[in-house]
Amino acid sequence: DYLEEKLKIVNFIQEVDNPYIFFFNGYITENRPKQNPDIDEVKNTLKINFLVPYVITRSLLDVEKDVKKYIYISSFAAVKLRFKNFIYGQSKLLLEESIKSSPIDNFLIIRFGKINTSMSSNHAKTIFDMSKERAAEILEKFYEEKNGVIYPTILIRILSIIMIILPKKIIRILNI
């Protein structure tokens, strides 16, 4: 349990000079065919996607550890909350907004689309699917040079702008 072990994590990181801290955490139980998450799944979604990275980040700030950069793998779902993955999107958005309003200036948030992993294996294909290998290449390319919130591809950036503009009713009809 990352929260129960946060002191071990912080102590380990304190031994590393100028570390890059990557948060690859992800948990989603929505976006499945006709299944709504139960209360434990909702709690796990919020804990894994928001609370774990936020608490560890705050703990590192509290001990004033010099960190080269904090890198958070976020999601296109944070762009506009939708019924099919509302809790997941909300948890990613909450993390993003909490980090952006924190005293950290050396952070990178990457809003990937769907990365094809075991976590997303039962989810429908999308136009912004990406292999985990391609996601790793993009992460390797951007993690040192970029800051703030970025999109890994121009397609995902354009789709995010469209999502912000489109009313939710049309998004629901298009099933995006």
C-alpha positions as CSV (number, residue, x, y, z in Angstrom):
1,D,0.0,0.0,0.0
2,Y,1.7,3.2,-1.2
3,L,0.1,5.3,1.4
4,E,1.1,3.1,4.3
5,E,4.6,2.8,2.8
6,K,5.0,6.5,2.0
7,L,7.7,7.1,4.5
8,K,9.8,4.2,3.0
9,I,9.2,5.7,-0.5
10,V,10.2,9.2,0.7
11,N,13.3,7.9,2.5
12,F,14.3,6.0,-0.6
13,I,13.9,9.0,-2.8
14,Q,15.9,11.2,-0.3
15,E,18.9,9.0,-1.0
16,V,18.8,9.9,-4.8
17,D,20.4,13.1,-6.1
18,N,18.1,15.2,-8.3
19,P,15.6,12.4,-9.0
20,Y,12.8,12.4,-11.6
21,I,9.6,11.2,-10.0
22,F,7.3,9.4,-12.4
23,F,3.7,8.6,-11.4
24,F,2.3,5.9,-13.7
25,N,-0.6,5.1,-11.5
26,G,-3.9,4.3,-13.1
27,Y,-7.1,2.5,-12.2
28,I,-10.4,2.5,-14.0
29,T,-13.5,0.4,-13.5
30,E,-15.9,2.5,-15.6
31,N,-15.9,2.5,-19.4
32,R,-16.9,-1.1,-19.4
33,P,-20.0,-2.4,-21.2
34,K,-23.0,-1.6,-19.0
35,Q,-21.3,-1.8,-15.7
36,N,-21.2,0.9,-13.0
37,P,-18.5,0.9,-10.3
38,D,-19.5,-0.1,-6.8
39,I,-18.4,2.1,-3.8
40,D,-15.1,0.2,-3.3
41,E,-14.2,0.7,-6.9
42,V,-15.0,4.4,-6.7
43,K,-12.8,4.7,-3.6
44,N,-10.0,2.8,-5.3
45,T,-10.3,5.0,-8.4
46,L,-9.9,8.2,-6.3
47,K,-7.1,6.6,-4.1
48,I,-5.0,5.3,-6.9
49,N,-5.4,8.1,-9.4
50,F,-5.4,11.1,-7.1
51,L,-4.6,10.4,-3.5
52,V,-1.4,8.2,-3.9
53,P,0.5,10.6,-6.2
54,Y,-0.7,13.7,-4.4
55,V,0.2,12.5,-0.9
56,I,3.6,11.3,-2.0
57,T,4.3,14.6,-3.8
58,R,3.2,16.5,-0.7
59,S,5.4,14.3,1.5
60,L,8.4,15.1,-0.7
61,L,7.6,18.8,-0.6
62,D,7.3,18.6,3.2
63,V,10.8,17.2,3.6
64,E,12.1,19.8,1.0
65,K,13.6,17.2,-1.2
66,D,15.2,18.6,-4.4
67,V,13.4,16.9,-7.2
68,K,14.5,17.5,-10.8
69,K,11.0,17.0,-12.1
70,Y,7.6,15.4,-11.1
71,I,6.0,13.6,-14.1
72,Y,2.4,12.5,-13.9
73,I,0.7,10.3,-16.5
74,S,-2.8,11.7,-16.8
75,S,-5.6,11.1,-19.2
76,F,-7.6,12.6,-22.0
77,A,-10.5,11.8,-19.7
78,A,-9.5,14.9,-17.6
79,V,-10.3,17.2,-20.5
80,K,-14.1,17.1,-20.1
81,L,-15.9,14.8,-17.7
82,R,-18.2,12.3,-19.4
83,F,-20.6,9.8,-18.1
84,K,-18.7,6.7,-19.4
85,N,-15.6,7.5,-17.3
86,F,-16.7,10.4,-15.0
87,I,-15.0,9.2,-11.8
88,Y,-11.8,8.3,-13.5
89,G,-11.7,11.6,-15.4
90,Q,-12.6,13.5,-12.2
91,S,-9.8,11.8,-10.2
92,K,-7.2,12.6,-13.0
93,L,-8.5,16.2,-13.2
94,L,-8.3,16.6,-9.4
95,L,-4.7,15.5,-9.4
96,E,-3.9,17.9,-12.3
97,E,-5.5,20.9,-10.7
98,S,-3.9,20.1,-7.3
99,I,-0.4,19.9,-8.8
100,K,-0.9,23.0,-10.9
101,S,-2.0,25.0,-7.8
102,S,0.9,23.6,-5.7
103,P,4.2,25.3,-5.2
104,I,5.8,22.9,-7.8
105,D,7.1,24.6,-10.9
106,N,9.0,21.6,-12.3
107,F,6.2,19.3,-13.3
108,L,5.0,17.6,-16.4
109,I,1.5,16.3,-16.9
110,I,1.0,14.2,-20.0
111,R,-2.6,13.7,-21.1
112,F,-2.4,10.5,-23.0
113,G,-5.4,8.9,-24.8
114,K,-6.0,5.2,-24.3
115,I,-2.7,3.3,-23.9
116,N,-3.2,-0.3,-24.8
117,T,-2.3,-2.2,-21.6
118,S,-3.9,-4.8,-19.4
119,M,-5.8,-2.1,-17.6
120,S,-7.5,-1.0,-20.9
121,S,-7.8,-4.4,-22.5
122,N,-11.6,-4.6,-22.2
123,H,-12.2,-1.1,-23.4
124,A,-13.5,-0.2,-26.8
125,K,-10.9,0.9,-29.4
126,T,-10.6,4.7,-30.0
127,I,-9.0,6.8,-32.6
128,F,-6.4,7.9,-30.1
129,D,-5.3,4.4,-29.0
130,M,-1.5,4.0,-28.5
131,S,0.7,1.1,-27.8
132,K,2.6,1.2,-24.5
133,E,5.8,1.1,-26.5
134,R,4.8,4.3,-28.3
135,A,3.7,6.0,-25.1
136,A,7.2,5.1,-23.6
137,E,8.9,6.7,-26.6
138,I,6.9,9.9,-26.2
139,L,7.5,10.0,-22.5
140,E,11.2,9.6,-23.1
141,K,11.2,12.4,-25.7
142,F,9.4,14.9,-23.5
143,Y,10.1,14.2,-19.8
144,E,13.2,16.4,-19.6
145,E,12.4,19.3,-22.0
146,K,8.7,20.0,-21.4
147,N,6.8,21.5,-18.4
148,G,3.1,21.9,-17.6
149,V,0.3,20.0,-19.2
150,I,1.0,18.6,-22.6
151,Y,-0.6,16.2,-25.1
152,P,1.6,13.4,-26.7
153,T,0.2,13.9,-30.2
154,I,-1.3,16.7,-32.2
155,L,-4.4,14.5,-32.8
156,I,-5.1,14.2,-29.1
157,R,-4.6,17.9,-28.6
158,I,-7.1,18.7,-31.4
159,L,-9.6,16.2,-30.0
160,S,-9.3,17.8,-26.6
161,I,-10.1,21.3,-28.1
162,I,-13.1,19.8,-29.8
163,M,-14.2,18.0,-26.6
164,I,-14.1,21.3,-24.7
165,I,-16.2,23.1,-27.3
166,L,-18.8,20.4,-28.0
167,P,-21.8,20.2,-25.7
168,K,-22.0,17.0,-23.6
169,K,-25.2,15.9,-25.4
170,I,-23.4,15.7,-28.8
171,I,-20.4,14.0,-27.1
172,R,-22.8,11.3,-25.8
173,I,-24.4,10.8,-29.2
174,L,-21.0,10.4,-30.8
175,N,-19.9,8.1,-28.0
176,I,-16.5,9.8,-27.5
